[in-house]
Amino acid sequence: MATILSVSGSPSATSRTARLLRQLDARLAAQGHEVIPLDVRTLPADALLGADFRHPAIVRATALVEQADGVVVGTPVYKAAYSGLLKALLDLLPQYALAGKTVLPLATGGSTAHVLAIDYALRPVLSSMGAAHIVPGWFTLDRDLAVGDDGTLTVAPGSAAALAEVTDRFSRALGGRTALLAAGG
């Protein structure tokens, strides 16, 4: 099937956003995709903030984007936009880094006031980077994500069902895209 890069733009080591992405990664892997997680917070801050395009970690992250058929982009919402950490990475990628790729945007946040951050902040950037197909994304409220003492994430049933649907839609879109690429189209 497809190779998927799953990018977490959360700066927190205990991020619900990253935990949610890892759950969705498992679902995509169970559907036969190869999923590669990338937590932007693990990249060197000096390379991200200093725009060091040649830093080995940035070169590797750029290569991962290039090699992926699809990209899941997850971010917490701060001040009605995606995280600054995610922006730092996106700014270091080539202008058309997402050309030919299917992209699934996801966001988490504390208020329904931020629900449009995907469409008004994140989607335009992904589009400007040449994404071939940006599937409908999903915003999950923080209150729908509970982290247990053992670190496991539980998603409220309504949100879990919606996330399963958008993840499966992304998977199906990738299936069609990789079939076209294999056929030379």
Secondary structure, DSSP 8 states (H G I E B T S, - for coil): --EEEEEE----TT-HHHHHHHHHHHHHHHTT-EEEEEEGGGS-HHHHHTT-TTSHHHHHHHHHHHH-SEEEEEEE-BTTB--HHHHHHHHHS-TTTTBT-EEEEEEEES-GGGTTHIIIIIHHHHHHTTBSEE---EEEEGGGEEE-TTS-EEE-HHHHHHHHHHHHHHHHHHHHHHHHHHTT-
